[in-house]
Amino acid sequence: MNEGDSPFEKGRNFEKENAELLRNLWELSGEEIGELRSRIEVSRGLVRMFIHPFYEASEQYPEKSREAELLQRIDEGLKRIATLAEERTPAIFLMEPFRKVEELSRSFSDVALKNRLYVIPTHSASPQPFLNGDKEGLDADDCWSENWNILLDWFKELGVKKVMIGGQYLIIGRTIYHPEQGRASKDELELRGCVGAAGRMFEKDFEVEFSNFAFPKTQKDLKDAGLS
């Protein structure tokens, strides 16, 4: 076996090539913005969104457990979509903690991407968009609405109409009232976790559909609970 044919070397090559297709949404050139807008128009405003898809790995759970199977589904599903030609899929966005953005290509070291993935940095353990000037590592409520409004306005400018959301975590729980985060009245079931919170924010301006590439709840669980 030649050195360049080893799994380790192939992984390193994929990382380098994939890094060029992982594009920070806030750093796109004018040409890239135009291409993204055109792509969203072709898909009639539909985009795919994965929230913290690599936060937990299937190896952290017993083999063949429901948790392991759901996490493996997210990993395999995202990679399968990301290796399709761009004209075959809606635009794909990843919300990833800002501290992990630089190493994101390692999560795709076993596949060769053919699809640009648009990365939106977030605060740690939160779907709150992280913008330049934010205090690092602080999930501050005082900039929750401001940061989200910037992202929502940008999506409207890009022509987004519908967001299909998956990732980690999607939880069904009781409402904890917090006006800044757009939650419903007390004592009602609501979607929580990073995926649920992001869904509530996107629902302010767009149609939202939760996918089965989610954890620990999926679109099927939401339907069974009367939330979809």
C-alpha positions in Angstrom: 0.0 0.0 0.0 1.4 3.4 -1.0 1.6 5.9 1.9 -1.0 8.1 0.2 -3.4 5.2 0.0 -3.6 4.6 3.8 -6.8 5.5 5.6 -4.9 8.1 7.7 -3.5 9.9 4.6 -6.9 9.8 2.8 -8.5 11.3 5.9 -6.0 14.1 5.9 -6.5 14.7 2.2 -10.3 14.9 2.7 -9.9 17.3 5.6 -7.9 19.7 3.5 -10.2 19.5 0.5 -13.4 19.6 2.6 -12.2 22.7 4.5 -12.6 24.7 1.2 -16.3 23.8 1.1 -17.0 24.7 4.7 -17.9 28.4 4.3 -18.5 30.7 7.2 -21.8 32.5 6.4 -20.5 35.8 7.7 -17.4 35.6 5.5 -18.9 35.0 2.1 -17.8 37.0 -0.9 -20.3 39.0 -3.0 -20.0 36.3 -5.7 -20.7 33.5 -3.1 -23.7 35.4 -1.7 -25.1 35.6 -5.3 -24.6 31.9 -5.8 -26.2 31.1 -2.5 -29.2 33.3 -3.3 -29.6 31.7 -6.7 -29.4 28.2 -5.2 -32.1 29.1 -2.6 -34.3 30.4 -5.4 -34.0 27.2 -7.3 -35.1 25.2 -4.3 -38.1 27.6 -3.9 -36.8 29.0 -0.6 -36.1 25.7 1.1 -32.9 25.2 3.1 -31.6 22.5 5.4 -30.3 23.3 8.8 -28.3 21.1 11.2 -27.8 22.4 14.7 -24.7 21.0 16.5 -24.8 17.7 14.6 -21.6 16.4 16.1 -22.2 17.4 19.7 -22.5 13.8 20.8 -21.3 10.7 19.0 -23.1 7.3 18.7 -20.0 5.6 20.3 -21.0 7.3 23.6 -24.0 5.0 23.9 -24.5 1.2 23.9 -24.4 -0.4 20.5 -27.8 -0.7 18.8 -29.5 1.4 21.5 -32.0 4.0 20.2 -29.7 6.8 21.1 -26.8 5.3 19.2 -29.0 4.6 16.2 -30.4 8.2 16.1 -26.9 9.7 16.4 -25.6 7.5 13.7 -28.6 8.4 11.5 -27.7 12.1 11.9 -24.0 11.5 11.1 -24.6 9.3 8.1 -27.5 11.4 6.8 -25.7 14.6 6.9 -22.6 13.1 5.2 -24.7 11.5 2.5 -26.4 14.7 1.7 -23.1 16.6 1.8 -21.5 14.3 -0.7 -24.3 14.9 -3.3 -23.8 17.4 -6.1 -25.1 20.8 -5.1 -27.8 20.8 -7.8 -29.4 17.8 -6.1 -30.0 19.3 -2.7 -31.2 22.5 -1.0 -28.5 24.7 0.5 -27.1 23.2 3.7 -26.4 25.2 6.8 -24.6 24.0 10.0 -24.8 25.8 13.3 -21.7 24.9 15.2 -20.1 26.3 18.4 -17.7 29.0 17.5 -14.8 27.3 19.3 -15.2 24.2 17.1 -15.6 25.9 13.7 -11.9 25.7 12.8 -11.8 21.9 13.4 -15.1 21.1 11.7 -13.5 19.6 8.7 -12.2 16.7 10.9 -15.8 15.6 11.3 -16.0 15.0 7.6 -12.5 13.3 7.3 -14.1 10.0 6.1 -15.9 11.5 3.1 -15.2 13.7 0.2 -17.6 16.7 0.2 -19.2 17.8 -3.1 -21.6 20.3 -1.4 -20.8 23.6 0.1 -21.8 23.7 3.8 -22.6 27.2 5.1 -21.4 27.4 8.7 -23.1 29.7 11.3 -21.0 30.0 14.5 -23.0 29.8 17.7 -22.3 30.4 21.4 -21.2 27.3 23.4 -24.0 24.9 24.1 -26.5 27.3 22.6 -28.1 27.9 19.2 -27.6 31.7 19.7 -25.6 33.0 16.7 -22.1 34.2 17.7 -21.2 37.5 16.1 -17.9 39.4 16.2 -17.8 41.5 19.4 -19.7 39.0 21.5 -18.2 38.0 24.8 -16.6 34.6 24.2 -18.4 31.7 25.8 -21.2 33.8 27.3 -24.8 32.8 26.3 -26.0 36.3 27.2 -29.8 36.9 27.1 -29.2 40.5 26.5 -28.0 39.8 22.9 -30.2 36.8 22.2 -32.8 38.7 20.2 -30.4 41.0 18.6 -28.2 38.2 17.2 -31.1 36.2 16.1 -32.8 39.1 14.4 -29.6 39.7 12.4 -29.6 36.1 11.2 -33.3 36.1 10.4 -33.0 39.3 8.4 -30.1 37.8 6.5 -32.1 34.7 5.7 -34.9 36.9 4.4 -32.4 38.7 2.2 -31.3 35.4 0.8 -34.8 34.4 -0.1 -35.3 31.7 2.5 -39.0 30.6 2.8 -38.7 27.3 4.7 -36.2 25.8 7.1 -35.9 22.0 7.6 -34.1 21.5 10.9 -32.3 18.6 12.5 -29.4 18.0 14.9 -28.9 18.0 18.6 -30.8 18.4 21.0 -34.5 18.3 20.2 -36.5 17.8 23.4 -40.2 17.9 24.3 -40.7 19.7 27.6 -42.9 22.1 29.6 -42.7 25.8 28.7 -40.4 27.9 30.8 -41.6 31.5 30.1 -38.9 33.8 28.7 -40.2 36.7 26.5 -36.8 37.2 24.8 -36.8 33.7 23.4 -40.3 33.8 22.0 -41.8 31.0 24.1 -45.4 30.3 24.5 -47.6 30.7 27.6 -46.9 28.7 30.8 -47.8 25.1 31.3 -47.8 24.2 27.5 -45.7 21.6 25.8 -42.9 23.2 23.8 -39.8 22.1 21.9 -36.6 22.6 23.8 -32.9 22.0 23.5 -30.8 23.8 20.9 -32.9 22.4 18.0 -36.2 23.3 19.6 -35.1 26.8 20.5 -33.7 27.5 17.0 -37.0 26.2 15.6 -39.0 28.7 17.6 -36.8 31.5 16.4 -37.0 30.5 12.7 -40.8 30.1 13.0 -41.0 33.9 13.6 -40.3 34.5 9.9 -40.3 31.1 8.0 -42.1 27.9 7.7 -40.3 25.3 9.8 -40.2 21.5 9.5 -38.3 19.3 11.9 -36.5 16.3 10.3 -35.9 12.8 11.5 -32.1 13.6 11.5 -32.6 14.8 15.1 -31.8 13.7 18.7 -33.1 12.6 21.1 -36.5 13.3 19.6 -37.4 13.2 15.9 -40.1 14.5 13.7 -42.0 11.3 14.3 -42.0 11.9 18.1 -43.3 15.4 17.6 -46.1 14.1 15.5 -47.0 11.5 18.1 -47.1 14.3 20.7 -49.3 16.5 18.6 -46.6 19.1 18.0 -46.2 18.6 14.3 
